[in-house]
Amino acid sequence: MERVIWIPWPEAEAAEFIERSDQWQEVSPKDFTIITYSSGTVNDTLHKMKTGSIYMRGHGMPGSPFVTSRGQSLHITKSINRLIKMGLQTTFTGKIKFYSCYSAVDSVQKMRPELVTVPKVKIGPIGFGAKSVFQDVDKSYFEGSRDCLARRGAAYFRSRGFNSCVFQGYGGPLSGKMEQKTDQELADGHYHKHCLTITFNEGTPVSGIGMDSVGRRASAARSNF
């Protein structure tokens, strides 16, 4: 089965994820093909790919539509467009994995009104009889959520005709390299991808995160979209 690691930046800008992906090739018994973006070219592996898995790499945050790498930011739709331009066909029926931290986690926007500090607004030119007032805030502004990267990416893929794929995201921070996290993995000599367990406390923004120290296998933290 073909396994592709997609890095949506040109090779000269992709050193971080090339290094991490090279490590997957070194320690895993599975074969991975690393593909970086190359404008104006068609990749033969992508063009012929009918099934298998595509790991779309890049750092992520809850509810953000962007993947990043060392100061570079790219909207997920641009990453997808680059993948398609390099050859991936709508006949692909395999799995597309948004391998970014929090790719299955919506941005936490919900706040109870009593937790909101209502902004103080000054009216009038400062120093010329300006007065301070408290402004009422539309409660609806603080409710709802921003869709996670995987949900956005899956919807965009489908809008481009990819209707036979499985789309997957991850519910926490992912290991960039494969690791031996447990005693059993050390004993077996096996390296795996891991995802830390996260919890959001009710009423707190994204910074309210608690993580365990070991984490789960990444496969246990996947969700389909």
C-alpha positions as CSV (number, residue, x, y, z in Angstrom):
1,M,0.0,0.0,0.0
2,E,1.3,3.4,-1.0
3,R,2.0,5.8,1.9
4,V,2.8,9.4,0.9
5,I,4.0,12.2,3.2
6,W,2.9,15.5,1.7
7,I,4.9,18.6,2.6
8,P,3.2,21.6,1.0
9,W,6.4,23.8,0.7
10,P,9.2,23.7,-1.8
11,E,12.2,21.5,-0.7
12,A,14.3,24.6,0.1
13,E,11.6,25.7,2.6
14,A,10.7,22.3,3.9
15,A,13.8,21.3,5.9
16,E,11.9,20.9,9.2
17,F,9.4,18.4,7.9
18,I,11.8,16.7,5.6
19,E,14.0,15.9,8.7
20,R,11.0,14.6,10.6
21,S,9.7,12.5,7.7
22,D,13.1,11.1,7.0
23,Q,13.1,9.7,10.6
24,W,9.8,7.9,9.8
25,Q,11.5,6.2,6.9
26,E,14.5,5.2,9.1
27,V,12.6,3.7,12.1
28,S,9.4,2.4,10.6
29,P,9.0,-1.0,8.9
30,K,6.5,0.7,6.6
31,D,7.5,2.5,3.4
32,F,6.9,6.2,3.0
33,T,7.4,8.4,0.0
34,I,8.2,12.0,0.8
35,I,6.8,14.6,-1.7
36,T,7.5,18.3,-1.4
37,Y,5.8,21.0,-3.5
38,S,7.3,21.7,-6.8
39,S,5.5,24.3,-8.9
40,G,4.7,23.3,-12.4
41,T,5.5,19.6,-12.1
42,V,3.4,16.5,-11.9
43,N,4.5,13.8,-9.5
44,D,4.2,10.3,-11.0
45,T,3.4,8.7,-7.6
46,L,0.6,11.1,-6.9
47,H,-0.8,10.9,-10.4
48,K,-1.0,7.1,-10.3
49,M,-2.2,6.8,-6.7
50,K,-5.6,5.1,-6.4
51,T,-5.5,4.0,-2.8
52,G,-3.2,4.1,0.3
53,S,-2.6,7.0,2.7
54,I,-1.5,10.6,2.3
55,Y,-0.2,12.4,5.4
56,M,-0.6,16.1,5.0
57,R,2.1,17.7,7.2
58,G,2.3,21.1,8.9
59,H,1.9,22.5,12.4
60,G,-1.6,23.3,13.4
61,M,-3.7,24.9,16.1
62,P,-7.4,24.3,17.2
63,G,-9.8,25.9,14.7
64,S,-7.1,27.4,12.5
65,P,-7.3,26.9,8.7
66,F,-3.5,27.3,8.4
67,V,-0.6,24.9,8.5
68,T,2.8,26.4,9.4
69,S,6.5,25.6,9.3
70,R,9.2,27.8,10.9
71,G,7.7,31.2,10.1
72,Q,5.8,30.2,7.1
73,S,2.0,30.0,7.0
74,L,-0.2,28.3,4.4
75,H,-4.0,28.1,4.2
76,I,-5.1,24.4,4.1
77,T,-6.9,25.0,0.8
78,K,-3.6,26.1,-0.7
79,S,-1.9,23.0,0.5
80,I,-4.7,20.9,-1.1
81,N,-4.5,22.9,-4.3
82,R,-0.8,22.3,-4.5
83,L,-1.3,18.5,-3.9
84,I,-3.9,18.4,-6.7
85,K,-1.8,20.4,-9.1
86,M,1.0,17.9,-8.6
87,G,-1.1,15.1,-9.7
88,L,-3.6,13.7,-7.2
89,Q,-6.7,12.6,-9.0
90,T,-10.3,12.5,-7.9
91,T,-10.3,8.8,-8.5
92,F,-8.2,8.4,-5.3
93,T,-10.2,6.3,-2.8
94,G,-7.7,6.0,0.1
95,K,-7.2,8.0,3.3
96,I,-6.2,11.6,3.6
97,K,-4.8,12.3,7.0
98,F,-4.4,15.9,8.2
99,Y,-1.3,15.2,10.3
100,S,-1.2,18.5,12.2
101,C,-1.6,19.1,15.9
102,Y,-5.2,19.6,16.9
103,S,-6.5,19.0,13.4
104,A,-9.7,17.5,14.8
105,V,-10.2,20.1,17.5
106,D,-12.5,23.1,16.9
107,S,-11.4,26.4,18.3
108,V,-12.9,27.0,21.7
109,Q,-15.0,30.2,21.3
110,K,-17.8,29.6,23.8
111,M,-17.6,31.9,26.9
112,R,-20.2,32.5,29.5
113,P,-21.2,36.2,29.6
114,E,-20.1,36.5,33.3
115,L,-16.5,35.5,32.2
116,V,-16.3,38.2,29.6
117,T,-14.6,41.5,30.5
118,V,-16.8,44.1,28.8
119,P,-14.5,46.6,27.0
120,K,-14.2,50.2,28.3
121,V,-14.7,52.6,25.4
122,K,-13.7,56.3,25.5
123,I,-15.9,58.7,23.6
124,G,-14.7,62.1,22.5
125,P,-11.2,63.5,21.9
126,I,-8.8,62.6,24.7
127,G,-8.1,65.5,27.0
128,F,-11.1,67.5,25.8
129,G,-13.9,66.3,28.1
130,A,-13.6,62.7,27.1
131,K,-15.8,60.4,29.1
132,S,-15.6,56.6,29.7
133,V,-18.6,54.4,29.2
134,F,-19.2,50.6,29.3
135,Q,-20.4,49.2,26.0
136,D,-22.9,46.4,25.8
137,V,-21.5,43.4,23.9
138,D,-23.5,41.2,21.6
139,K,-23.6,37.9,23.5
140,S,-23.7,35.9,20.3
141,Y,-20.1,37.1,19.5
142,F,-18.8,34.8,22.2
143,E,-20.7,31.7,21.3
144,G,-20.2,29.1,18.6
145,S,-16.9,27.7,17.3
146,R,-14.5,27.7,14.4
147,D,-14.3,24.4,12.5
148,C,-11.2,22.3,12.9
149,L,-8.6,21.9,10.1
150,A,-9.7,18.4,9.2
151,R,-13.4,19.5,8.8
152,R,-12.4,22.4,6.6
153,G,-10.0,20.4,4.6
154,A,-12.4,17.5,4.0
155,A,-15.1,19.9,2.8
156,Y,-12.7,21.6,0.4
157,F,-11.5,18.2,-1.0
158,R,-15.1,17.2,-1.6
159,S,-15.8,20.5,-3.3
160,R,-13.0,19.6,-5.7
161,G,-14.6,16.2,-6.5
162,F,-12.8,13.9,-4.0
163,N,-15.9,12.1,-2.8
164,S,-14.5,8.6,-2.3
165,C,-11.8,9.3,0.3
166,V,-11.7,8.9,4.1
167,F,-10.6,12.2,5.7
168,Q,-9.0,12.0,9.2
169,G,-7.9,14.5,11.8
170,Y,-6.2,14.2,15.2
171,G,-7.5,15.3,18.6
172,G,-4.4,16.7,20.2
173,P,-0.7,17.6,19.8
174,L,1.1,15.0,17.6
175,S,4.7,13.7,17.8
176,G,6.6,15.1,14.9
177,K,8.9,12.0,14.9
178,M,8.1,8.4,15.6
179,E,9.0,7.6,19.2
180,Q,9.1,4.8,21.8
181,K,6.8,6.1,24.5
182,T,5.9,3.0,26.5
183,D,7.9,0.2,28.1
184,Q,6.2,-2.3,25.7
185,E,7.4,-0.2,22.7
186,L,10.9,-0.1,24.1
187,A,10.9,-3.9,24.7
188,D,9.5,-4.6,21.2
189,G,11.8,-2.0,19.5
190,H,8.8,-0.5,17.8
191,Y,8.5,3.2,17.0
192,H,5.1,4.8,16.7
193,K,3.3,8.1,16.1
194,H,1.7,9.5,19.3
195,C,-0.9,12.0,20.2
196,L,-1.2,13.6,23.7
197,T,-4.6,13.5,25.4
198,I,-6.1,17.0,25.9
199,T,-9.0,18.4,27.8
200,F,-10.6,21.8,27.7
201,N,-12.1,23.2,30.9
202,E,-15.6,24.5,30.4
203,G,-15.7,28.2,29.7
204,T,-11.9,28.7,29.1
205,P,-10.2,29.6,25.8
206,V,-7.8,27.3,24.0
207,S,-5.0,28.0,26.5
208,G,-6.9,26.0,29.1
209,I,-5.3,22.7,28.2
210,G,-4.3,19.7,30.3
211,M,-2.1,16.9,28.8
212,D,-1.1,13.5,30.0
213,S,2.6,12.7,30.0
214,V,2.6,9.7,27.6
215,G,-0.2,10.1,25.2
216,R,-2.0,7.6,23.0
217,R,-1.0,6.0,19.8
218,A,-2.0,8.5,17.1
219,S,-4.3,6.0,15.5
220,A,-6.4,6.0,18.7
221,A,-6.8,9.8,18.5
222,R,-8.1,9.9,14.9
223,S,-11.5,11.0,13.9
224,N,-13.2,10.8,10.5
225,F,-14.7,13.8,8.8
